[in-house]
């Protein structure tokens, strides 16, 4: 993150960071929260945001590999809210829930009845988690297909609302076990003719 920003030495600019990409000042408040700086990169510099998220996904996978190979995890002895966030995110993805479902009063009551200390997750947090999960999935797929032969198929269809969609799927056979794997690379709405 800080490769794209510089901090001012002057006291009157202590709440601002200088974006070296677009040469503008970004106010990140008295708390100096980097989430505002992160949002600026996401909104105004999509290529740099993509490389930043890819780098974070790679660091996360390297850290997880080191932890699982060298240390015993203490997750049985403490509340891990990252697991909670992953479970909520997986529930939203696997059951096709709207992202705003986490802000519904009945959902929050249900979570509070299970664990009073569970954090309240809002719409924006779910969007950030989904974005990070997307980059994790891209990293995983790149590692899974590295050095392998793949086949790519497409399919197109029209919804009941007369909207056209196209999907792209990648298939590969694991050479040692002859197991067929497939990854959906995306579903895109067709615009125009």
C-alpha positions as CSV (number, residue, x, y, z in Angstrom):
1,X,0.0,0.0,0.0
2,X,2.7,2.5,1.0
3,X,4.5,2.1,-2.3
4,X,1.7,4.3,-3.8
5,X,1.6,7.0,-1.1
6,X,3.9,9.4,0.7
7,X,3.3,11.0,4.0
8,X,3.7,14.8,4.5
9,X,6.2,16.0,7.0
10,X,4.3,19.3,7.5
11,X,2.0,19.4,10.5
12,X,-0.9,21.1,8.6
13,X,-1.0,18.0,6.2
14,X,-0.8,15.3,8.9
15,X,-4.2,13.9,7.9
16,X,-3.3,13.6,4.3
17,X,-1.3,11.2,2.2
18,X,0.0,12.1,-1.3
19,X,-1.0,9.6,-4.0
20,X,1.9,9.3,-6.4
21,X,-0.3,7.7,-9.1
22,X,-2.7,10.5,-9.6
23,X,-0.7,13.3,-7.9
24,X,-3.5,14.2,-5.4
25,X,-4.0,14.5,-1.7
26,X,-6.1,11.8,0.0
27,X,-7.5,12.7,3.4
28,X,-7.3,9.7,5.7
29,X,-8.4,11.3,8.9
30,X,-7.1,11.7,12.4
31,X,-7.1,7.9,12.9
32,X,-4.8,7.4,9.9
33,X,-6.9,4.4,8.8
34,X,-5.5,2.9,5.6
35,X,-8.9,1.7,4.5
36,X,-9.5,5.1,2.9
37,X,-6.2,4.8,1.1
38,X,-7.1,1.3,0.0
39,X,-10.5,2.5,-1.3
40,X,-8.8,5.3,-3.3
41,X,-6.6,2.8,-5.0
42,X,-9.6,0.5,-5.7
43,X,-11.7,3.3,-7.2
44,X,-9.2,5.3,-9.1
45,X,-6.4,2.9,-10.0
46,X,-7.8,-0.5,-10.9
47,X,-4.6,-2.0,-12.3
48,X,-2.6,-1.1,-9.2
49,X,-5.4,-2.4,-7.0
50,X,-5.4,-5.7,-8.9
51,X,-1.6,-6.1,-8.4
52,X,-2.0,-5.1,-4.7
53,X,-4.7,-7.7,-4.1
54,X,-2.7,-10.4,-6.0
55,X,0.3,-9.7,-3.9
56,X,-1.8,-9.9,-0.7
57,X,-3.2,-13.3,-1.9
58,X,0.2,-14.6,-2.5
59,X,1.5,-13.5,0.9
60,X,-1.5,-15.0,2.6
61,X,-0.9,-18.4,0.9
62,X,2.8,-18.4,1.7
63,X,2.0,-17.5,5.4
64,X,-0.6,-20.3,5.6
65,X,1.8,-22.8,4.1
66,X,4.5,-21.8,6.7
67,X,2.0,-22.0,9.6
68,X,0.6,-25.4,8.7
69,X,4.0,-26.9,8.0
70,X,5.9,-25.5,11.0
71,X,3.5,-24.8,13.9
72,X,0.6,-26.2,15.7
73,X,-2.4,-23.8,15.4
74,X,-4.2,-22.7,18.5
75,X,-7.6,-22.4,16.8
76,X,-9.1,-25.0,19.2
77,X,-8.4,-22.7,22.2
78,X,-9.5,-19.3,21.0
79,X,-12.4,-17.7,19.0
80,X,-11.2,-17.1,15.5
81,X,-13.4,-14.5,13.8
82,X,-11.6,-15.0,10.5
83,X,-13.3,-18.4,10.4
84,X,-16.6,-16.8,11.2
85,X,-16.2,-14.4,8.3
86,X,-15.2,-17.2,6.0
87,X,-18.2,-19.2,7.0
88,X,-20.6,-16.3,6.4
89,X,-19.0,-15.6,3.1
90,X,-19.2,-19.3,2.0
91,X,-22.8,-19.3,3.1
92,X,-23.6,-16.3,0.9
93,X,-21.7,-17.8,-2.1
94,X,-23.0,-21.3,-1.9
95,X,-26.6,-20.4,-1.3
96,X,-26.7,-17.4,-3.7
97,X,-27.7,-15.0,-0.9
98,X,-27.8,-11.2,-1.6
99,X,-24.9,-9.4,-0.1
100,X,-27.2,-7.3,2.0
101,X,-28.5,-10.4,3.8
102,X,-25.9,-9.8,6.5
103,X,-27.5,-6.5,7.4
104,X,-31.0,-7.9,7.9
105,X,-32.1,-7.8,11.5
106,X,-33.2,-11.4,11.6
107,X,-29.7,-12.6,10.4
108,X,-28.0,-10.5,13.0
109,X,-30.3,-11.8,15.8
110,X,-29.6,-15.4,14.7
111,X,-25.8,-14.8,14.8
112,X,-26.1,-13.1,18.2
113,X,-28.1,-16.0,19.6
114,X,-25.2,-18.4,18.6
115,X,-22.4,-16.2,19.9
116,X,-22.9,-12.8,21.6
117,X,-19.3,-11.8,20.8
118,X,-19.6,-12.5,17.0
119,X,-18.8,-9.3,15.1
120,X,-21.4,-7.5,13.1
121,X,-20.6,-7.8,9.4
122,X,-22.0,-5.2,7.1
123,X,-22.4,-5.0,3.3
124,X,-19.1,-3.2,2.7
125,X,-17.2,-5.8,4.8
126,X,-18.7,-8.6,2.7
127,X,-17.7,-6.8,-0.5
128,X,-14.1,-6.5,0.7
129,X,-14.1,-10.2,1.8
130,X,-15.5,-11.2,-1.6
131,X,-12.9,-9.1,-3.4
132,X,-10.1,-10.7,-1.4
133,X,-11.6,-14.2,-2.0
134,X,-11.7,-13.5,-5.7
135,X,-7.9,-12.8,-5.8
136,X,-7.3,-15.9,-3.6
137,X,-9.2,-18.0,-6.1
138,X,-7.3,-16.5,-9.1
139,X,-4.0,-17.3,-7.3
140,X,-5.2,-20.9,-6.6
141,X,-6.3,-21.5,-10.2
142,X,-3.0,-20.1,-11.5
143,X,-1.0,-22.5,-9.3
144,X,-3.3,-25.5,-10.1
145,X,-3.0,-25.2,-13.9
146,X,0.7,-24.2,-14.0
147,X,2.5,-26.6,-16.4
148,X,-0.7,-28.5,-17.3
149,X,-2.7,-28.8,-20.5
150,X,-6.2,-27.3,-20.3
151,X,-9.4,-27.1,-22.3
152,X,-11.6,-24.1,-22.4
153,X,-15.3,-24.2,-23.2
154,X,-17.9,-21.5,-23.5
155,X,-21.7,-21.5,-23.3
156,X,-24.3,-18.8,-24.0
157,X,-27.9,-18.6,-23.0
158,X,-30.8,-16.1,-22.6
159,X,-32.5,-15.6,-19.2
160,X,-36.3,-15.4,-18.7
161,X,-35.8,-11.6,-18.7
162,X,-34.4,-11.8,-22.2
163,X,-30.9,-10.9,-21.1
164,X,-28.0,-12.7,-22.8
165,X,-25.2,-14.4,-20.8
166,X,-21.9,-16.1,-21.6
167,X,-19.8,-18.3,-19.4
168,X,-16.2,-19.6,-19.8
169,X,-15.1,-22.8,-18.1
170,X,-11.6,-24.3,-17.9
171,X,-11.2,-28.1,-17.7
172,X,-8.1,-30.2,-16.9
173,X,-7.2,-33.8,-16.1
174,X,-4.8,-34.4,-13.3
175,X,-2.1,-36.5,-15.0
176,X,-1.3,-38.7,-11.9
177,X,-4.8,-39.5,-10.8
178,X,-6.8,-38.9,-14.0
179,X,-9.2,-36.8,-12.0
180,X,-11.2,-34.2,-14.0
181,X,-11.2,-30.7,-12.6
182,X,-13.1,-27.7,-13.9
183,X,-13.1,-24.0,-12.9
184,X,-15.7,-21.4,-14.0
185,X,-13.7,-18.4,-15.1
186,X,-16.7,-16.1,-15.2
187,X,-20.2,-15.3,-16.2
188,X,-20.6,-12.2,-18.4
189,X,-23.7,-10.4,-19.5
190,X,-23.8,-9.8,-23.2
191,X,-24.3,-6.2,-24.3
192,X,-25.5,-5.3,-27.7
193,X,-25.9,-7.7,-30.7
